């Protein structure tokens, strides 16, 4: 269990690029379409690497494939087989939001695929839709629980609860197929969600902990028999190197920005994050401080997460101009470097 895991950008396909490819994704929401264009990404994503080792790969989502060119993006990330709502029978399933259905809709196509490929190594990804705006939280299958009298948050929490039922059913499916004991499961969020904690609702511009913190749990029936917790900060870039390590592979002829969390993490590394809407922040896990630069939309901020996890006390006014300038320059240099990775191409529909 990783107690402090972070999204690079709180937006789905940017985050999925970081998770699957171990590289920084485009830092602007307007450039997400680049990920759907051929040759934008080199063949260095986890599906590419494992396919070269004889793995079969598949991607399931309980959304429509029209969601941000999902099919093209996931194929570019290296997934061979792609399944969306368009490939599934929606009879008896309720909508979870304006573009998705109950996550249980993935169970039957998942079962059929696993039965076909159970005798070879595989990588399968499932993108759930239950806890996504507009949080319809269907109630026929699992009912509803009253968590709060705030209707919006109550629907959100019930949507998360529905996702838990799906995960239990998915684990049971792997058990019935005899695959559970020899499968590594990685449960990770693409982004968090803001409900007004810092005056922002949604996730794209939720640069604070509620937007960037994500769940991350690695379940390997063959390891961690008594459980293990990691308290150091981890980002989505660390997932690819960690999975390679779990499977016994070494990364050769290159390196990734992240590191395997099975090994001691570099004490001097700096985690860098951005919002999809043009804001960015930098966090130093060595000092537990997070610096946020708002591009002159509002004053810069600095929080000590060790003593102020809810980010309520801005320490920036008490710091020297030189220190703030150094942090700002490092952040902006990183953003410029990532933008250069994706060249001068402009977003367009494939």
C-alpha positions in Angstrom: 0.0 0.0 0.0 1.5 3.3 -1.1 0.2 5.9 1.3 1.2 9.0 -0.7 0.8 8.4 -4.5 0.4 11.2 -6.9 -0.9 11.8 -10.4 1.4 13.7 -12.8 -1.6 15.5 -14.2 -5.2 15.1 -12.9 -6.7 14.1 -16.2 -7.4 10.6 -17.5 -5.4 10.0 -20.6 -2.5 12.2 -19.5 -2.3 10.0 -16.4 -2.7 6.8 -18.3 0.3 7.8 -20.4 2.4 8.3 -17.3 1.2 5.0 -15.8 1.7 2.9 -18.9 4.8 4.6 -20.4 6.7 5.9 -17.5 7.2 9.3 -19.2 5.7 12.7 -18.7 2.5 13.2 -20.7 1.5 16.4 -22.5 1.0 19.0 -19.8 -1.9 20.8 -21.4 -5.4 19.5 -21.9 -5.5 21.0 -25.4 -2.7 18.6 -26.4 -4.3 15.4 -25.3 -5.2 14.7 -29.0 -1.5 14.3 -29.7 -1.6 11.0 -27.9 -4.0 9.6 -30.5 -1.7 10.6 -33.4 0.6 7.9 -34.8 4.3 8.1 -33.9 3.7 10.6 -31.1 5.0 8.1 -28.6 8.0 5.7 -29.1 7.5 2.0 -28.4 8.6 2.2 -24.8 5.3 1.7 -23.0 4.6 -1.3 -20.8 2.4 -3.0 -23.3 5.2 -2.6 -25.9 7.8 -4.0 -23.6 5.7 -7.0 -22.5 4.5 -7.8 -26.0 8.2 -8.2 -26.9 8.4 -10.8 -24.1 5.5 -12.8 -25.5 2.6 -11.2 -23.5 -0.8 -10.7 -25.0 -2.3 -7.3 -24.0 -5.9 -6.0 -23.7 -7.6 -2.8 -22.5 -11.2 -2.7 -21.2 -13.2 0.4 -20.4 -16.8 0.9 -19.2 -16.9 4.2 -21.2 -17.7 4.9 -24.8 -14.7 4.8 -27.1 -15.4 8.4 -28.2 -14.0 9.5 -24.8 -10.9 11.5 -25.9 -10.1 9.2 -28.8 -9.6 6.4 -26.3 -9.2 3.6 -28.8 -6.5 5.3 -30.8 -4.6 6.4 -27.7 -4.6 3.0 -26.1 -3.5 1.3 -29.3 -0.6 3.9 -29.5 0.3 2.9 -25.9 0.7 -0.6 -27.2 -2.5 -2.5 -26.3 -3.4 -5.1 -28.9 -7.1 -5.7 -28.0 -9.5 -2.9 -27.1 -13.0 -3.2 -25.6 -15.3 -0.3 -24.9 -19.1 0.0 -24.3 -19.6 -0.3 -28.1 -18.2 -3.9 -27.8 -20.4 -4.8 -24.8 -24.1 -5.7 -24.2 -25.7 -2.9 -22.2 -28.9 -4.8 -21.5 -29.6 -4.7 -17.7 -26.8 -2.2 -17.0 -27.4 1.3 -15.7 -25.5 4.4 -16.7 -23.0 5.7 -14.2 -22.5 9.0 -16.0 -23.0 10.7 -19.3 -20.5 8.4 -21.2 -20.3 5.2 -19.2 -22.1 2.2 -17.7 -21.7 0.1 -14.6 -18.3 -1.4 -14.4 -19.8 -4.9 -14.2 -20.4 -4.5 -18.0 -16.7 -5.4 -18.4 -16.9 -8.8 -16.6 -18.3 -10.9 -19.4 -16.0 -9.7 -22.2 -13.1 -10.0 -19.6 -14.0 -13.6 -18.9 -14.2 -14.5 -22.6 -10.8 -12.8 -23.3 -9.1 -14.4 -20.3 -10.4 -17.9 -21.3 -8.9 -17.5 -24.7 -5.5 -16.3 -23.5 -5.2 -18.0 -20.1 -2.3 -20.2 -21.2 0.0 -17.3 -22.1 1.3 -14.4 -20.1 -0.9 -11.3 -20.4 -1.3 -7.7 -19.4 -4.9 -6.5 -19.0 -6.0 -3.0 -18.0 -9.5 -2.0 -16.8 -10.6 1.6 -16.8 -13.6 2.0 -14.5 -16.2 4.7 -14.9 -18.2 4.5 -11.7 -16.7 7.5 -9.8 -16.8 9.9 -12.7 -18.9 13.1 -13.0 -21.9 13.3 -13.1 -22.0 10.5 -10.4 -25.3 8.9 -11.2 -24.4 6.1 -8.7 -26.9 3.5 -10.0 -28.6 1.8 -7.1 -30.5 -1.3 -8.5 -27.5 -3.7 -8.3 -25.9 -2.7 -5.0 -28.3 -0.3 -3.4 -27.2 3.0 -1.9 -25.7 4.0 1.5 -26.3 7.5 3.1 -22.8 8.8 3.8 -23.7 12.5 4.0 -26.7 14.8 3.4 -24.8 16.5 0.6 -26.3 14.9 -2.5 -23.3 15.5 -4.8 -20.8 14.0 -2.4 -23.1 11.2 -1.4 -23.5 10.2 -5.0 -19.8 10.3 -5.5 -19.1 8.1 -2.4 -21.7 5.6 -3.6 -20.1 5.6 -7.0 -16.8 4.7 -5.4 -18.6 2.0 -3.4 -20.0 0.6 -6.6 -16.5 0.4 -8.0 -15.5 -1.7 -4.9 -18.2 -4.2 -5.8 -16.8 -4.5 -9.3 -13.3 -5.1 -8.1 -14.5 -7.9 -5.8 -16.3 -9.5 -8.7 -13.2 -9.1 -10.9 -11.0 -10.8 -8.3 -13.6 -13.6 -8.0 -13.5 -14.0 -11.8 -9.7 -14.5 -11.7 -10.1 -17.1 -8.9 -12.7 -19.1 -10.9 -10.5 -19.1 -13.9 -7.5 -20.3 -11.9 -5.5 -17.2 -12.6 -5.6 -15.4 -9.3 -2.5 -16.9 -7.7 -0.3 -16.2 -10.6 -1.5 -12.6 -11.4 -0.1 -9.4 -10.1 -2.8 -6.7 -9.6 -2.1 -3.0 -9.6 -4.9 -0.7 -8.4 -4.2 2.9 -9.2 -6.2 6.1 -9.7 -5.8 8.4 -12.6 -6.6 11.5 -10.6 -8.3 12.8 -7.5 -11.3 15.1 -7.3 -12.0 18.5 -5.8 -15.3 19.3 -4.0 -14.6 22.9 -3.2 -11.8 22.3 -0.6 -9.8 25.1 -2.3 -12.6 26.8 -4.1 -12.4 24.4 -7.1 -14.7 21.6 -8.2 -13.6 18.9 -10.6 -10.1 17.6 -11.2 -8.4 19.2 -14.2 -7.4 22.3 -12.2 -7.3 20.7 -8.7 -3.6 21.2 -8.1 -4.0 20.6 -4.4 -3.9 17.2 -2.6 -7.5 16.4 -3.3 -6.8 16.5 -7.0 -3.3 15.0 -7.2 -3.4 12.2 -4.5 -4.5 8.9 -5.9 -4.9 5.4 -4.5 -2.1 2.9 -5.3 -2.2 -0.7 -4.1 -0.1 -3.6 -5.5 -1.5 -7.0 -4.7 0.7 -10.0 -5.5 -0.6 -13.2 -4.0 3.0 -14.6 -4.1 4.5 -11.6 -2.2 3.8 -9.3 0.7 2.1 -12.0 2.7 1.9 -9.9 5.8 1.3 -6.6 4.0 3.7 -3.7 3.4 3.3 0.0 3.5 5.4 2.7 1.8 5.1 6.2 3.3 7.5 8.0 0.9 5.9 10.0 -2.0 5.5 8.0 -5.2 4.2 9.2 -8.6 2.6 7.4 -11.5 5.9 7.4 -13.3 7.1 4.8 -10.8 4.6 2.2 -11.8 6.3 0.9 -15.0 9.7 0.3 -13.4 8.0 -1.3 -10.4 6.0 -3.8 -12.6 9.2 -4.6 -14.5 10.9 -5.3 -11.2 8.0 -7.5 -9.9 8.2 -9.5 -13.1 11.9 -10.0 -12.9 12.9 -7.9 -15.9 15.7 -5.3 -16.1 15.4 -2.1 -18.1 18.3 -1.9 -20.6 19.4 0.5 -23.3 17.7 3.4 -21.6 16.1 4.6 -18.4 12.8 6.0 -17.2 12.0 9.0 -15.0 10.5 6.9 -12.3 12.0 4.3 -10.0 10.9 0.9 -8.7 9.3 1.3 -5.3 10.5 -2.2 -4.4 14.0 -0.6 -3.9 15.2 2.4 -1.9 14.0 5.6 -3.6 16.5 8.4 -4.3 16.3 10.7 -1.4 17.1 13.8 -3.5 14.5 13.3 -6.2 11.8 16.0 -6.8 8.3 15.1 -7.9 6.8 17.4 -10.5 3.1 17.8 -11.3 0.9 20.0 -13.5 -2.7 20.8 -13.9 -4.4 20.2 -17.3 -5.6 23.8 -17.4 -2.3 25.6 -17.4 -1.3 25.5 -13.7 1.5 23.6 -12.2 3.2 22.7 -9.0 6.4 21.2 -7.7 6.8 19.1 -4.6 10.0 18.2 -2.8 9.5 14.9 -0.9 12.8 15.5 0.9 11.4 18.5 2.8 7.7 17.6 2.5 7.1 21.0 1.0 4.9 21.7 -2.1 5.4 24.8 -4.1 2.6 26.0 -6.4 3.0 28.5 -9.2 -0.2 29.9 -10.6 1.2 31.7 -13.7 0.2 35.1 -12.2 -3.5 34.1 -11.9 -3.0 34.3 -8.1 -0.1 34.5 -5.7 2.3 31.6 -5.5 1.9 29.2 -2.6 4.1 27.0 -0.5 2.8 24.4 1.9 4.4 22.0 4.4 2.5 18.8 4.0 4.0 17.3 7.2 2.3 19.9 9.4 -0.4 21.1 7.1 -1.8 18.2 5.0 -4.9 20.1 4.1 -2.9 23.0 2.6 -4.4 25.8 4.6 -1.4 27.9 5.6 0.6 29.5 2.7 4.2 29.8 3.7 5.3 31.6 0.6 5.1 35.2 1.9 7.6 34.3 4.7 10.2 32.9 2.3 12.9 34.9 0.5 12.3 36.1 -3.0 15.4 34.2 -4.0 14.1 30.8 -2.8 10.8 31.3 -4.5 12.5 32.4 -7.7 14.6 29.2 -7.6 11.6 27.0 -7.2 9.7 28.8 -9.9 12.6 28.6 -12.4 12.9 24.8 -11.8 9.3 24.3 -12.4 9.1 26.4 -15.5 12.2 24.7 -16.9 10.6 21.3 -16.4 7.4 22.4 -18.2 9.4 23.8 -21.1 11.3 20.5 -21.4 8.2 18.4 -21.4 6.5 20.6 -24.0 9.6 20.2 -26.2 9.2 16.4 -26.0 6.0 16.7 -28.0 7.4 19.2 -30.5 5.4 21.9 -32.1 2.6 19.7 -33.2 -0.9 21.0 -32.5 -3.8 19.0 -31.2 -6.2 17.8 -33.9 -8.7 15.0 -34.2 -7.1 11.9 -35.8 
